[in-house]
Amino acid sequence: MIGIFDSGVGGLSVLRETRRLLPAADLVYLADQARAPYGERSLAQVRSFAEEITDYLLSRGALPVVVACNTASAAALRHLR
């Protein structure tokens, strides 16, 4: 399963393109609308949110996890890797 997350629904374009390129792939999308927008949050908060969501997706069998959120990518991608 491929996990994809964003702070909202903007990452749905990533989900659509992934579906187009990999039509047989099992995909799961998580939109963290409860804590959006991420742009107003501290670096530590965004990093914590991204780690929490990534851990959740991994625990459900997602591999890889795609960070479709620009703010989360900038704040946490290196840490998540």
Biopython code that builds the backbone (N, CA, C, O; Angstrom):
import numpy as np
from Bio.PDB.StructureBuilder import StructureBuilder

atoms = [
    (1, "MET", "N", (0.840, -1.165, 0.000)),
    (1, "MET", "CA", (0.000, 0.000, 0.000)),
    (1, "MET", "C", (0.896, 1.242, 0.000)),
    (1, "MET", "O", (1.931, 1.278, 0.666)),
    (2, "ILE", "N", (0.484, 2.239, -0.746)),
    (2, "ILE", "CA", (1.176, 3.527, -0.777)),
    (2, "ILE", "C", (0.357, 4.507, 0.047)),
    (2, "ILE", "O", (-0.828, 4.703, -0.222)),
    (3, "GLY", "N", (0.975, 5.123, 1.047)),
    (3, "GLY", "CA", (0.320, 6.139, 1.859)),
    (3, "GLY", "C", (0.684, 7.518, 1.351)),
    (3, "GLY", "O", (1.842, 7.789, 1.035)),
    (4, "ILE", "N", (-0.301, 8.382, 1.275)),
    (4, "ILE", "CA", (-0.104, 9.767, 0.828)),
    (4, "ILE", "C", (-0.781, 10.659, 1.856)),
    (4, "ILE", "O", (-1.921, 10.408, 2.246)),
    (5, "PHE", "N", (-0.073, 11.711, 2.302)),
    (5, "PHE", "CA", (-0.740, 12.631, 3.220)),
    (5, "PHE", "C", (-0.449, 14.082, 2.891)),
    (5, "PHE", "O", (0.567, 14.430, 2.289)),
    (6, "ASP", "N", (-1.386, 14.906, 3.313)),
    (6, "ASP", "CA", (-1.319, 16.356, 3.160)),
    (6, "ASP", "C", (-2.025, 16.966, 4.363)),
    (6, "ASP", "O", (-2.727, 16.274, 5.100)),
    (7, "SER", "N", (-1.837, 18.250, 4.551)),
    (7, "SER", "CA", (-2.531, 18.927, 5.644)),
    (7, "SER", "C", (-3.986, 19.197, 5.281)),
    (7, "SER", "O", (-4.783, 19.568, 6.143)),
    (8, "GLY", "N", (-4.329, 19.018, 4.040)),
    (8, "GLY", "CA", (-5.697, 19.251, 3.588)),
    (8, "GLY", "C", (-5.997, 18.426, 2.359)),
    (8, "GLY", "O", (-5.640, 17.251, 2.278)),
    (9, "VAL", "N", (-6.659, 19.055, 1.400)),
    (9, "VAL", "CA", (-7.071, 18.322, 0.204)),
    (9, "VAL", "C", (-6.213, 18.644, -1.025)),
    (9, "VAL", "O", (-6.444, 18.083, -2.096)),
    (10, "GLY", "N", (-5.240, 19.525, -0.888)),
    (10, "GLY", "CA", (-4.383, 19.867, -2.020)),
    (10, "GLY", "C", (-3.621, 18.680, -2.584)),
    (10, "GLY", "O", (-3.337, 18.629, -3.781)),
    (11, "GLY", "N", (-3.294, 17.735, -1.731)),
    (11, "GLY", "CA", (-2.560, 16.551, -2.154)),
    (11, "GLY", "C", (-3.401, 15.565, -2.953)),
    (11, "GLY", "O", (-2.887, 14.548, -3.420)),
    (12, "LEU", "N", (-4.686, 15.854, -3.114)),
    (12, "LEU", "CA", (-5.524, 14.975, -3.930)),
    (12, "LEU", "C", (-5.025, 14.917, -5.370)),
    (12, "LEU", "O", (-5.235, 13.915, -6.053)),
    (13, "SER", "N", (-4.367, 15.977, -5.840)),
    (13, "SER", "CA", (-3.785, 15.935, -7.191)),
    (13, "SER", "C", (-2.654, 14.910, -7.253)),
    (13, "SER", "O", (-2.470, 14.254, -8.278)),
    (14, "VAL", "N", (-1.898, 14.768, -6.166)),
    (14, "VAL", "CA", (-0.850, 13.741, -6.093)),
    (14, "VAL", "C", (-1.498, 12.358, -6.085)),
    (14, "VAL", "O", (-1.013, 11.439, -6.745)),
    (15, "LEU", "N", (-2.584, 12.214, -5.344)),
    (15, "LEU", "CA", (-3.314, 10.952, -5.315)),
    (15, "LEU", "C", (-3.835, 10.591, -6.704)),
    (15, "LEU", "O", (-3.698, 9.447, -7.137)),
    (16, "ARG", "N", (-4.431, 11.553, -7.403)),
    (16, "ARG", "CA", (-4.955, 11.292, -8.753)),
    (16, "ARG", "C", (-3.849, 10.882, -9.716)),
    (16, "ARG", "O", (-4.013, 9.938, -10.489)),
    (17, "GLU", "N", (-2.731, 11.586, -9.672)),
    (17, "GLU", "CA", (-1.623, 11.266, -10.582)),
    (17, "GLU", "C", (-1.018, 9.903, -10.253)),
    (17, "GLU", "O", (-0.657, 9.148, -11.156)),
    (18, "THR", "N", (-0.907, 9.591, -8.978)),
    (18, "THR", "CA", (-0.403, 8.279, -8.581)),
    (18, "THR", "C", (-1.347, 7.186, -9.073)),
    (18, "THR", "O", (-0.903, 6.146, -9.559)),
    (19, "ARG", "N", (-2.638, 7.427, -8.945)),
    (19, "ARG", "CA", (-3.630, 6.461, -9.435)),
    (19, "ARG", "C", (-3.510, 6.292, -10.953)),
    (19, "ARG", "O", (-3.632, 5.179, -11.466)),
    (20, "ARG", "N", (-3.273, 7.388, -11.664)),
    (20, "ARG", "CA", (-3.127, 7.321, -13.120)),
    (20, "ARG", "C", (-1.902, 6.500, -13.504)),
    (20, "ARG", "O", (-1.962, 5.672, -14.413)),
    (21, "LEU", "N", (-0.786, 6.736, -12.804)),
    (21, "LEU", "CA", (0.462, 6.055, -13.128)),
    (21, "LEU", "C", (0.503, 4.604, -12.632)),
    (21, "LEU", "O", (1.129, 3.744, -13.251)),
    (22, "LEU", "N", (-0.164, 4.352, -11.524)),
    (22, "LEU", "CA", (-0.143, 3.025, -10.905)),
    (22, "LEU", "C", (-1.578, 2.577, -10.631)),
    (22, "LEU", "O", (-1.984, 2.502, -9.471)),
    (23, "PRO", "N", (-2.344, 2.281, -11.667)),
    (23, "PRO", "CA", (-3.770, 2.000, -11.479)),
    (23, "PRO", "C", (-4.070, 0.801, -10.585)),
    (23, "PRO", "O", (-5.147, 0.742, -9.993)),
    (24, "ALA", "N", (-3.167, -0.138, -10.472)),
    (24, "ALA", "CA", (-3.418, -1.321, -9.651)),
    (24, "ALA", "C", (-2.944, -1.157, -8.203)),
    (24, "ALA", "O", (-3.170, -2.038, -7.374)),
    (25, "ALA", "N", (-2.297, -0.048, -7.902)),
    (25, "ALA", "CA", (-1.734, 0.145, -6.562)),
    (25, "ALA", "C", (-2.838, 0.376, -5.535)),
    (25, "ALA", "O", (-3.859, 1.004, -5.815)),
    (26, "ASP", "N", (-2.603, -0.143, -4.358)),
    (26, "ASP", "CA", (-3.471, 0.098, -3.216)),
    (26, "ASP", "C", (-3.013, 1.415, -2.594)),
    (26, "ASP", "O", (-1.877, 1.521, -2.131)),
    (27, "LEU", "N", (-3.885, 2.414, -2.582)),
    (27, "LEU", "CA", (-3.533, 3.749, -2.101)),
    (27, "LEU", "C", (-4.413, 4.137, -0.923)),
    (27, "LEU", "O", (-5.591, 3.785, -0.860)),
    (28, "VAL", "N", (-3.815, 4.868, 0.004)),
    (28, "VAL", "CA", (-4.584, 5.461, 1.098)),
    (28, "VAL", "C", (-4.154, 6.920, 1.210)),
    (28, "VAL", "O", (-2.966, 7.236, 1.142)),
    (29, "TYR", "N", (-5.141, 7.810, 1.384)),
    (29, "TYR", "CA", (-4.883, 9.248, 1.470)),
    (29, "TYR", "C", (-5.361, 9.748, 2.824)),
    (29, "TYR", "O", (-6.481, 9.453, 3.242)),
    (30, "LEU", "N", (-4.519, 10.500, 3.504)),
    (30, "LEU", "CA", (-4.881, 11.091, 4.777)),
    (30, "LEU", "C", (-4.766, 12.607, 4.666)),
    (30, "LEU", "O", (-3.698, 13.135, 4.355)),
    (31, "ALA", "N", (-5.875, 13.304, 4.922)),
    (31, "ALA", "CA", (-5.896, 14.765, 4.930)),
    (31, "ALA", "C", (-6.040, 15.215, 6.384)),
    (31, "ALA", "O", (-7.055, 14.933, 7.022)),
    (32, "ASP", "N", (-5.057, 15.896, 6.897)),
    (32, "ASP", "CA", (-5.049, 16.328, 8.297)),
    (32, "ASP", "C", (-5.751, 17.680, 8.425)),
    (32, "ASP", "O", (-5.134, 18.671, 8.816)),
    (33, "GLN", "N", (-7.012, 17.714, 8.104)),
    (33, "GLN", "CA", (-7.759, 18.966, 8.126)),
    (33, "GLN", "C", (-8.010, 19.478, 9.540)),
    (33, "GLN", "O", (-8.298, 20.660, 9.726)),
    (34, "ALA", "N", (-7.906, 18.613, 10.527)),
    (34, "ALA", "CA", (-8.119, 19.040, 11.911)),
    (34, "ALA", "C", (-7.048, 20.029, 12.358)),
    (34, "ALA", "O", (-7.307, 20.872, 13.217)),
    (35, "ARG", "N", (-5.839, 19.935, 11.780)),
    (35, "ARG", "CA", (-4.735, 20.810, 12.211)),
    (35, "ARG", "C", (-4.269, 21.750, 11.114)),
    (35, "ARG", "O", (-3.268, 22.448, 11.278)),
    (36, "ALA", "N", (-4.981, 21.776, 10.000)),
    (36, "ALA", "CA", (-4.629, 22.664, 8.886)),
    (36, "ALA", "C", (-5.049, 24.092, 9.234)),
    (36, "ALA", "O", (-5.997, 24.290, 9.993)),
    (37, "PRO", "N", (-4.357, 25.076, 8.690)),
    (37, "PRO", "CA", (-3.200, 24.986, 7.802)),
    (37, "PRO", "C", (-1.904, 24.836, 8.589)),
    (37, "PRO", "O", (-1.764, 25.358, 9.695)),
    (38, "TYR", "N", (-0.977, 24.123, 8.004)),
    (38, "TYR", "CA", (0.313, 23.899, 8.641)),
    (38, "TYR", "C", (1.210, 25.135, 8.586)),
    (38, "TYR", "O", (2.092, 25.297, 9.429)),
    (39, "GLY", "N", (0.993, 25.997, 7.609)),
    (39, "GLY", "CA", (1.866, 27.153, 7.417)),
    (39, "GLY", "C", (1.929, 28.088, 8.606)),
    (39, "GLY", "O", (2.889, 28.846, 8.741)),
    (40, "GLU", "N", (0.933, 28.051, 9.465)),
    (40, "GLU", "CA", (0.892, 28.921, 10.648)),
    (40, "GLU", "C", (1.509, 28.260, 11.875)),
    (40, "GLU", "O", (1.572, 28.868, 12.944)),
    (41, "ARG", "N", (1.963, 27.020, 11.726)),
    (41, "ARG", "CA", (2.506, 26.242, 12.846)),
    (41, "ARG", "C", (4.021, 26.372, 12.927)),
    (41, "ARG", "O", (4.679, 26.745, 11.956)),
    (42, "SER", "N", (4.559, 26.061, 14.093)),
    (42, "SER", "CA", (6.018, 26.072, 14.260)),
    (42, "SER", "C", (6.622, 24.866, 13.545)),
    (42, "SER", "O", (5.940, 23.882, 13.257)),
    (43, "LEU", "N", (7.906, 24.971, 13.270)),
    (43, "LEU", "CA", (8.639, 23.874, 12.646)),
    (43, "LEU", "C", (8.501, 22.601, 13.473)),
    (43, "LEU", "O", (8.271, 21.524, 12.924)),
    (44, "ALA", "N", (8.639, 22.719, 14.773)),
    (44, "ALA", "CA", (8.537, 21.547, 15.654)),
    (44, "ALA", "C", (7.151, 20.916, 15.586)),
    (44, "ALA", "O", (7.029, 19.691, 15.588)),
    (45, "GLN", "N", (6.110, 21.736, 15.527)),
    (45, "GLN", "CA", (4.747, 21.203, 15.437)),
    (45, "GLN", "C", (4.538, 20.451, 14.133)),
    (45, "GLN", "O", (4.015, 19.336, 14.128)),
    (46, "VAL", "N", (4.950, 21.064, 13.023)),
    (46, "VAL", "CA", (4.759, 20.434, 11.712)),
    (46, "VAL", "C", (5.551, 19.138, 11.645)),
    (46, "VAL", "O", (5.056, 18.134, 11.134)),
    (47, "ARG", "N", (6.760, 19.150, 12.150)),
    (47, "ARG", "CA", (7.576, 17.938, 12.171)),
    (47, "ARG", "C", (6.901, 16.852, 13.001)),
    (47, "ARG", "O", (6.896, 15.685, 12.609)),
    (48, "SER", "N", (6.341, 17.221, 14.127)),
    (48, "SER", "CA", (5.639, 16.266, 14.978)),
    (48, "SER", "C", (4.398, 15.701, 14.274)),
    (48, "SER", "O", (4.155, 14.495, 14.325)),
    (49, "PHE", "N", (3.619, 16.560, 13.621)),
    (49, "PHE", "CA", (2.436, 16.107, 12.881)),
    (49, "PHE", "C", (2.844, 15.108, 11.789)),
    (49, "PHE", "O", (2.239, 14.045, 11.644)),
    (50, "ALA", "N", (3.875, 15.470, 11.031)),
    (50, "ALA", "CA", (4.328, 14.620, 9.926)),
    (50, "ALA", "C", (4.822, 13.273, 10.434)),
    (50, "ALA", "O", (4.547, 12.240, 9.825)),
    (51, "GLU", "N", (5.543, 13.280, 11.534)),
    (51, "GLU", "CA", (6.039, 12.023, 12.107)),
    (51, "GLU", "C", (4.875, 11.167, 12.603)),
    (51, "GLU", "O", (4.856, 9.956, 12.382)),
    (52, "GLU", "N", (3.916, 11.787, 13.265)),
    (52, "GLU", "CA", (2.744, 11.063, 13.772)),
    (52, "GLU", "C", (1.957, 10.413, 12.631)),
    (52, "GLU", "O", (1.577, 9.245, 12.715)),
    (53, "ILE", "N", (1.719, 11.178, 11.574)),
    (53, "ILE", "CA", (0.961, 10.659, 10.429)),
    (53, "ILE", "C", (1.745, 9.560, 9.720)),
    (53, "ILE", "O", (1.178, 8.534, 9.345)),
    (54, "THR", "N", (3.035, 9.770, 9.536)),
    (54, "THR", "CA", (3.872, 8.754, 8.885)),
    (54, "THR", "C", (3.876, 7.468, 9.698)),
    (54, "THR", "O", (3.743, 6.381, 9.135)),
    (55, "ASP", "N", (4.028, 7.577, 11.009)),
    (55, "ASP", "CA", (3.990, 6.388, 11.867)),
    (55, "ASP", "C", (2.652, 5.668, 11.732)),
    (55, "ASP", "O", (2.610, 4.440, 11.659)),
    (56, "TYR", "N", (1.566, 6.428, 11.698)),
    (56, "TYR", "CA", (0.238, 5.841, 11.547)),
    (56, "TYR", "C", (0.126, 5.074, 10.229)),
    (56, "TYR", "O", (-0.323, 3.929, 10.203)),
    (57, "LEU", "N", (0.540, 5.718, 9.138)),
    (57, "LEU", "CA", (0.450, 5.066, 7.825)),
    (57, "LEU", "C", (1.342, 3.826, 7.754)),
    (57, "LEU", "O", (0.931, 2.801, 7.210)),
    (58, "LEU", "N", (2.544, 3.909, 8.294)),
    (58, "LEU", "CA", (3.440, 2.747, 8.316)),
    (58, "LEU", "C", (2.842, 1.605, 9.145)),
    (58, "LEU", "O", (2.959, 0.437, 8.775)),
    (59, "SER", "N", (2.208, 1.946, 10.258)),
    (59, "SER", "CA", (1.611, 0.914, 11.111)),
    (59, "SER", "C", (0.452, 0.210, 10.417)),
    (59, "SER", "O", (0.090, -0.908, 10.782)),
    (60, "ARG", "N", (-0.126, 0.865, 9.418)),
    (60, "ARG", "CA", (-1.236, 0.279, 8.661)),
    (60, "ARG", "C", (-0.752, -0.437, 7.403)),
    (60, "ARG", "O", (-1.554, -0.940, 6.616)),
    (61, "GLY", "N", (0.591, -0.479, 7.220)),
    (61, "GLY", "CA", (1.155, -1.229, 6.106)),
    (61, "GLY", "C", (1.553, -0.400, 4.902)),
    (61, "GLY", "O", (1.899, -0.957, 3.861)),
    (62, "ALA", "N", (1.512, 0.907, 5.019)),
    (62, "ALA", "CA", (1.908, 1.764, 3.898)),
    (62, "ALA", "C", (3.423, 1.753, 3.739)),
    (62, "ALA", "O", (4.165, 1.931, 4.705)),
    (63, "LEU", "N", (3.859, 1.544, 2.527)),
    (63, "LEU", "CA", (5.279, 1.611, 2.193)),
    (63, "LEU", "C", (5.369, 1.739, 0.691)),
    (63, "LEU", "O", (5.129, 0.755, -0.008)),
    (64, "PRO", "N", (5.690, 2.855, 0.177)),
    (64, "PRO", "CA", (6.232, 4.054, 0.804)),
    (64, "PRO", "C", (5.133, 4.977, 1.319)),
    (64, "PRO", "O", (3.939, 4.722, 1.157)),
    (65, "VAL", "N", (5.592, 6.071, 1.954)),
    (65, "VAL", "CA", (4.706, 7.153, 2.360)),
    (65, "VAL", "C", (5.124, 8.391, 1.573)),
    (65, "VAL", "O", (6.296, 8.767, 1.562)),
    (66, "VAL", "N", (4.156, 9.014, 0.921)),
    (66, "VAL", "CA", (4.397, 10.222, 0.119)),
    (66, "VAL", "C", (3.924, 11.425, 0.915)),
    (66, "VAL", "O", (2.771, 11.475, 1.344)),
    (67, "VAL", "N", (4.805, 12.390, 1.113)),
    (67, "VAL", "CA", (4.450, 13.629, 1.788)),
    (67, "VAL", "C", (4.024, 14.610, 0.695)),
    (67, "VAL", "O", (4.862, 15.171, -0.010)),
    (68, "ALA", "N", (2.701, 14.809, 0.565)),
    (68, "ALA", "CA", (2.167, 15.644, -0.502)),
    (68, "ALA", "C", (1.926, 17.080, -0.037)),
    (68, "ALA", "O", (1.282, 17.862, -0.736)),
    (69, "CYS", "N", (2.430, 17.417, 1.109)),
    (69, "CYS", "CA", (2.268, 18.744, 1.699)),
    (69, "CYS", "C", (3.591, 19.493, 1.618)),
    (69, "CYS", "O", (4.608, 19.015, 2.121)),
    (70, "ASN", "N", (3.583, 20.655, 0.991)),
    (70, "ASN", "CA", (4.822, 21.423, 0.856)),
    (70, "ASN", "C", (5.405, 21.815, 2.207)),
    (70, "ASN", "O", (6.615, 21.718, 2.413)),
    (71, "THR", "N", (4.563, 22.252, 3.120)),
    (71, "THR", "CA", (5.051, 22.677, 4.432)),
    (71, "THR", "C", (5.657, 21.505, 5.186)),
    (71, "THR", "O", (6.740, 21.628, 5.759)),
    (72, "ALA", "N", (4.971, 20.374, 5.191)),
    (72, "ALA", "CA", (5.501, 19.193, 5.877)),
    (72, "ALA", "C", (6.775, 18.688, 5.207)),
    (72, "ALA", "O", (7.694, 18.229, 5.884)),
    (73, "SER", "N", (6.831, 18.771, 3.881)),
    (73, "SER", "CA", (8.051, 18.357, 3.170)),
    (73, "SER", "C", (9.239, 19.210, 3.607)),
    (73, "SER", "O", (10.313, 18.689, 3.909)),
    (74, "ALA", "N", (9.034, 20.527, 3.635)),
    (74, "ALA", "CA", (10.118, 21.429, 4.007)),
    (74, "ALA", "C", (10.538, 21.242, 5.472)),
    (74, "ALA", "O", (11.720, 21.330, 5.802)),
    (75, "ALA", "N", (9.571, 20.987, 6.329)),
    (75, "ALA", "CA", (9.849, 20.895, 7.766)),
    (75, "ALA", "C", (10.369, 19.533, 8.197)),
    (75, "ALA", "O", (11.161, 19.441, 9.135)),
    (76, "ALA", "N", (9.931, 18.472, 7.520)),
    (76, "ALA", "CA", (10.156, 17.142, 8.097)),
    (76, "ALA", "C", (10.706, 16.083, 7.175)),
    (76, "ALA", "O", (11.054, 15.003, 7.653)),
    (77, "LEU", "N", (10.805, 16.322, 5.894)),
    (77, "LEU", "CA", (11.171, 15.254, 4.969)),
    (77, "LEU", "C", (12.517, 14.615, 5.320)),
    (77, "LEU", "O", (12.631, 13.389, 5.348)),
    (78, "ARG", "N", (13.511, 15.417, 5.582)),
    (78, "ARG", "CA", (14.826, 14.864, 5.943)),
    (78, "ARG", "C", (14.722, 14.034, 7.226)),
    (78, "ARG", "O", (15.310, 12.957, 7.326)),
    (79, "HIS", "N", (13.986, 14.532, 8.183)),
    (79, "HIS", "CA", (13.782, 13.830, 9.448)),
    (79, "HIS", "C", (13.045, 12.506, 9.235)),
    (79, "HIS", "O", (13.398, 11.496, 9.845)),
    (80, "LEU", "N", (12.035, 12.506, 8.383)),
    (80, "LEU", "CA", (11.238, 11.315, 8.139)),
    (80, "LEU", "C", (12.035, 10.225, 7.424)),
    (80, "LEU", "O", (11.835, 9.035, 7.669)),
    (81, "ARG", "N", (12.927, 10.640, 6.552)),
    (81, "ARG", "CA", (13.722, 9.642, 5.818)),
    (81, "ARG", "C", (14.573, 8.849, 6.774)),
    (81, "ARG", "O", (15.314, 7.962, 6.351)),
]
sb = StructureBuilder()
sb.init_structure("model")
sb.init_model(0)
sb.init_chain("A")
sb.init_seg("    ")
for serial, (resi, resn, name, xyz) in enumerate(atoms, 1):
    if name == "N":
        sb.init_residue(resn, " ", resi, " ")
    sb.init_atom(name, np.array(xyz, "f"), 0.0, 1.0, " ", f" {name:<3s}", serial, name[0])
structure = sb.get_structure()
